[in-house]
């Protein structure tokens, strides 16, 4: 599956190269390798209102961060156990974690003389075994990754002092799981195909300036430390910790722990890079076949969708034309019916003959005049004539009573 995602990322190479002009913003910082505050007794910050204690941790929290600190205390010991499984050793003492909410509290919890950088959301003081955390970071998806990264620097700082930069960053990424990201795989793919893998002796103290080279440095450091851990196991890593703790140079401690030199191990690691991060895994993997099939399915879907949209647009245009034609026919039929039902125009007035105006047309009696006699008819029927008729009519004789 990672081959599929990688090939898609490679198709976006112009975008990736455009990002080379922008320096990535870090999300965590550590004082290891820089100037840390002096090892003097440090009073508890006034902002702290309480603490939660576990066997190997002490969590100080502000009033706003109490819930986050108590939740973190429930699994902080298991996180440390995973470190022991990789390093083969546990660092001594109790580690203090200071938890606040927001930038203002985060800076107020810092050690005197060790203010966090403006871009940092977490900070480690390895020599003091103290970690600063912004509780808002823990709520995000990268919160636990940031915490593990800072604890890795504390672990190395407590176990020994003379760690090269590439080993610190490589081990931190392995302990946090960052070495499995597609960004690292793509960076190593670019480094292999462009023959730009750095020598680790050049990454001992200095770090590249170009953002794309920084990605390669991080990725190859994580990959090499993972390769060493898988090759020699916790026992070999534990021997390395013990040798470095004696304050001898790292290359000498490396040789004693692994019975080999750093350059020999680096050459052995480089021999397998092309097989793991070059074109060969893509061309020999069945993932390429699945990627091709996926591309064909997507292309067929896009084509089918365009055809369907064109067909729908054609049907819609046809419906609009038919509707306009029906509307025109209906309007023509209505106009014809109006012409048939319209009254004929009145006749023109007669023209005068020899200067004499024509006689006025006799007034046509109105309906009221015609109906008037009908309304008076009942009254006329009660006149004298009708009374005489009523008197002249024979009346029936009365019956004789015996």
C-alpha positions in Angstrom: 0.0 0.0 0.0 2.9 2.4 0.7 4.1 1.9 -2.8 0.8 3.1 -4.1 0.9 6.3 -2.0 4.6 6.8 -2.9 4.0 6.7 -6.6 1.2 9.2 -6.2 3.5 11.5 -4.2 6.1 11.2 -7.0 3.6 12.5 -9.5 3.4 15.6 -7.4 7.2 16.3 -7.6 6.8 19.9 -8.9 4.8 20.7 -5.8 7.3 19.1 -3.6 10.1 21.0 -5.2 8.2 24.2 -4.7 8.1 23.6 -1.0 11.9 23.6 -1.0 11.7 27.4 -0.8 9.8 27.2 2.5 11.5 26.2 5.7 9.4 23.7 7.6 8.1 24.8 10.9 9.1 22.4 13.7 6.6 21.3 16.3 8.9 20.3 19.1 12.2 21.4 20.4 14.9 20.2 22.8 17.8 21.8 24.6 20.1 18.9 24.0 23.1 19.9 22.0 22.6 23.6 23.0 23.2 25.6 26.1 21.0 24.3 29.0 20.2 26.2 32.2 22.7 25.7 35.0 22.3 22.7 37.2 21.2 24.6 40.3 18.1 24.0 42.5 15.1 25.4 40.7 12.0 26.4 42.7 8.6 25.2 41.7 6.9 27.7 39.4 4.2 29.7 41.1 1.7 28.8 38.4 1.8 25.1 39.5 -1.2 24.1 41.7 -0.6 20.4 42.1 1.2 17.3 40.9 0.5 13.6 40.0 3.2 11.1 40.9 3.9 7.7 39.3 6.9 5.4 40.0 9.2 7.1 37.4 7.4 10.4 36.7 6.3 13.5 38.4 3.7 15.6 36.6 3.3 19.2 37.6 0.2 21.0 36.3 -1.6 24.3 36.4 -5.2 24.9 37.3 -6.3 24.6 33.6 -4.1 21.5 32.9 -5.1 19.3 35.8 -7.3 17.0 33.6 -4.7 16.6 30.9 -2.0 15.8 33.5 -4.1 13.1 35.2 -5.0 11.5 31.9 -1.3 11.5 30.9 -0.3 9.9 34.2 -2.5 6.9 33.4 -0.3 5.7 30.4 3.1 7.5 30.9 4.7 4.4 32.5 3.8 2.2 29.5 5.4 4.7 27.1 8.7 4.5 29.1 8.5 0.7 29.0 8.6 0.8 25.2 11.8 2.9 25.3 13.4 0.2 27.5 12.5 -2.5 25.0 14.3 -0.6 22.2 17.3 0.8 24.1 17.8 -2.2 26.4 18.3 0.2 29.3 16.2 2.5 31.4 17.4 6.0 32.3 17.8 6.7 36.0 15.7 8.8 38.4 12.3 10.4 38.1 11.5 12.5 35.1 9.5 15.7 35.6 6.8 16.8 33.1 5.3 20.2 33.4 1.9 20.7 31.8 0.2 24.0 31.1 -2.5 25.3 28.8 -1.7 27.9 26.1 1.4 29.7 25.2 1.6 31.9 28.2 1.5 29.1 30.7 3.9 27.0 28.5 6.5 29.7 28.7 5.9 30.4 32.4 6.8 26.8 33.2 10.2 27.0 31.5 13.4 26.8 33.5 15.2 30.2 34.2 17.5 30.8 31.3 15.9 28.2 29.1 13.0 29.9 27.4 11.4 27.8 24.6 11.7 28.9 21.0 8.7 30.7 19.5 7.9 27.7 17.3 8.1 25.0 20.0 5.1 23.4 21.5 7.2 21.1 23.7 10.7 21.3 25.1 13.1 18.9 26.8 15.9 19.7 29.2 17.8 16.3 29.0 20.3 17.2 31.7 17.6 18.2 34.1 15.3 15.3 33.1 12.4 17.8 32.6 9.9 18.1 29.8 7.6 21.0 29.1 4.3 20.3 27.4 1.4 22.5 26.1 -1.8 20.5 27.0 -3.4 21.8 23.8 -0.8 19.8 21.9 -1.7 16.6 23.7 -5.3 16.9 22.5 -4.1 16.9 18.8 -3.3 14.0 16.6 0.5 14.5 17.0 0.4 15.1 20.8 1.7 11.7 21.9 4.3 11.7 19.1 5.6 15.0 20.4 5.8 13.7 23.9 7.6 10.5 22.9 10.1 12.6 20.8 11.0 14.8 23.8 11.2 11.8 26.2 13.7 10.2 23.7 16.0 13.2 24.1 15.7 13.0 27.9 16.5 9.3 27.8 19.6 9.8 25.8 20.7 12.8 27.8 20.4 10.9 31.0 22.1 7.7 29.8 25.1 9.4 28.2 26.3 12.7 26.8 28.2 12.2 23.6 25.5 11.2 21.1 25.8 12.4 17.5 22.9 14.4 16.1 21.9 11.7 13.6 21.6 9.0 16.3 19.5 11.3 18.6 17.1 12.2 15.8 17.0 8.7 14.4 16.3 7.0 17.7 13.6 9.6 18.6 11.8 8.9 15.3 11.9 5.2 15.9 10.5 5.5 19.4 7.7 7.7 18.1 6.9 5.7 14.9 7.7 8.6 12.6 10.1 6.4 10.6 7.1 4.7 9.1 5.6 7.8 7.5 5.3 8.2 3.7 7.2 11.5 3.9 10.3 9.6 5.1 9.9 6.9 2.4 9.6 9.5 -0.3 12.6 11.4 1.0 14.7 8.2 0.9 13.4 7.4 -2.5 14.5 10.8 -3.7 17.9 10.3 -2.0 18.5 6.9 -3.6 17.4 7.9 -7.1 19.4 11.2 -7.0 22.4 9.5 -5.2 22.2 12.1 -2.4 22.5 9.9 0.7 24.7 11.7 3.3 27.6 10.3 5.1 26.7 10.0 8.8 30.0 11.5 9.8 28.8 14.6 8.1 25.6 14.5 10.2 27.4 14.2 13.6 26.9 17.8 14.6 25.9 19.8 11.6 22.5 19.5 9.8 21.7 20.6 6.2 20.3 24.0 5.4 18.1 23.1 2.4 14.6 21.9 3.5 14.7 18.9 1.1 18.1 17.9 2.4 16.9 18.2 5.9 14.1 15.7 5.1 16.7 13.3 3.7 18.9 13.7 6.8 15.9 12.9 9.1 14.7 10.0 7.0 18.1 8.3 6.6 18.9 8.7 10.3 15.6 7.0 11.3 16.2 4.3 8.7 19.8 3.5 9.8 18.9 3.4 13.6 16.0 1.1 12.8 18.4 -1.1 10.8 20.9 -1.2 13.7 18.1 -2.0 16.2 16.8 -4.8 14.1 20.3 -6.2 13.4 21.6 -6.1 17.0 18.5 -6.1 19.1 18.0 -4.6 22.6 21.2 -6.3 23.8 23.4 -4.6 21.2 21.7 -1.2 21.7 22.2 -1.7 25.5 25.9 -2.3 25.0 26.1 0.8 22.9 24.5 2.8 25.7 26.9 1.4 28.2 30.0 2.2 26.0 28.8 5.8 25.2 28.1 6.3 28.9 31.9 5.9 29.6 32.4 9.3 27.9 34.6 7.9 25.0 34.0 9.0 21.4 30.9 7.7 19.8 32.8 5.9 16.9 34.9 4.0 19.4 31.9 3.1 21.6 30.1 2.0 18.4 33.0 -0.3 17.4 33.2 -1.9 20.9 29.4 -2.4 21.1 28.9 -3.9 17.7 32.3 -5.3 17.0 32.3 -3.4 13.7 33.0 0.2 12.6 30.4 2.8 11.8 31.6 3.0 8.2 31.4 -0.8 7.7 27.8 -0.8 9.0 26.9 2.2 7.0 28.2 0.5 3.8 26.1 -2.6 4.6 23.0 -0.5 5.1 23.6 1.4 1.9 23.8 -1.8 -0.2 20.2 -2.5 0.5 18.8 1.0 0.0 18.1 0.5 -3.7 16.2 -2.7 -3.0 14.1 -1.0 -0.3 13.7 2.5 -1.5 14.5 2.6 -5.3 12.4 1.8 -8.3 12.9 -1.9 -7.9 10.3 -2.3 -5.1 7.7 -0.5 -7.3 8.4 -2.5 -10.5 8.5 -5.9 -8.8 5.6 -5.3 -6.4 2.1 -6.3 -7.1 1.2 -2.9 -5.8 2.1 -1.4 -9.2 -0.5 -3.7 -10.9 -3.1 -2.6 -8.4 -2.1 1.0 -9.0 -2.6 0.5 -12.8 -5.9 -1.2 -12.3 -7.0 1.6 -9.9 -6.0 4.2 -12.5 -8.0 2.4 -15.2 -11.1 2.2 -13.0 -10.8 5.9 -12.1 -10.4 6.8 -15.8 -13.4 4.7 -16.8 -15.5 6.3 -14.1 -14.5 9.8 -15.1 -15.3 9.0 -18.8 -18.6 7.4 -18.0 -19.6 10.4 -15.8 -18.8 12.8 -18.6 -20.8 10.9 -21.0 -23.7 10.8 -18.6 -23.5 14.5 -18.0 -23.4 15.2 -21.8 -26.5 12.9 -22.3 -28.4 14.7 -19.5 -27.5 18.1 -21.0 -28.7 16.9 -24.4 -32.0 15.7 -23.0 -32.5 18.9 -21.1 -31.9 21.0 -24.3 -34.4 18.8 -26.2 -37.0 19.2 -23.4 -36.6 23.0 -23.6 -37.0 23.1 -27.4 -40.2 20.9 -27.2 -41.7 23.1 -24.5 -41.0 26.2 -26.5 -42.6 24.7 -29.6 -45.7 23.6 -27.6 -46.0 27.1 -26.1 -45.9 28.7 -29.6 -48.6 26.4 -31.0 -50.8 27.1 -28.0 -50.5 30.8 -28.3 -51.3 30.6 -32.1 -54.5 28.5 -31.3 -55.6 31.0 -28.6 -55.1 33.9 -31.1 -57.3 32.2 -33.6 -60.1 31.6 -31.1 -60.1 35.2 -30.0 -60.4 36.3 -33.7 -63.6 34.1 -34.1 -65.3 35.3 -30.9 -64.7 39.0 -31.6 -68.1 41.0 -32.3 -68.5 42.4 -35.9 -67.8 46.1 -36.2 -70.9 48.5 -36.2 -72.3 49.7 -39.6 -71.2 53.1 -40.7 -73.8 56.0 -40.3 -75.9 56.9 -43.4 -74.7 59.7 -45.5 -76.8 62.9 -45.9 -78.8 63.2 -49.2 -79.1 66.6 -50.8 -78.1 68.2 -47.6 -80.9 66.8 -45.7 -80.1 64.8 -42.6 -81.7 61.4 -42.5 -84.6 60.9 -40.1 -83.8 59.7 -36.7 -84.2 56.0 -36.3 -87.3 55.2 -34.3 -86.5 54.5 -30.8 -86.6 50.9 -30.1 -88.6 50.2 -27.0 -86.5 49.1 -24.2 -87.0 45.9 -22.3 -88.4 48.0 -19.4 -91.1 49.5 -21.6 -92.1 46.1 -22.9 -92.2 44.6 -19.5 -94.2 47.5 -18.0 -97.7 46.4 -19.2 -96.9 43.0 -17.9 -96.3 44.4 -14.5 -99.6 46.4 -14.6 -101.6 43.5 -15.9 -102.7 42.2 -12.5 -104.1 45.6 -11.5 -106.1 46.0 -14.8 -107.7 42.6 -14.1 -109.3 44.0 -11.0 -111.1 46.9 -12.9 -114.9 47.4 -13.2 -115.1 45.2 -16.3 -113.8 42.3 -14.5 -116.1 43.0 -11.5 -119.2 42.9 -13.8 -118.1 39.7 -15.2 -117.8 38.3 -11.8 -121.3 39.6 -11.0 -122.9 38.2 -14.2 -121.6 34.7 -13.6 -124.3 32.4 -12.1 -123.8 31.4 -8.5 -124.5 27.9 -7.2 -127.8 27.5 -5.4 -127.8 27.0 -1.7 -128.9 23.6 -0.5 -132.5 23.4 1.0 -132.6 22.3 4.5 -135.6 20.1 5.4 
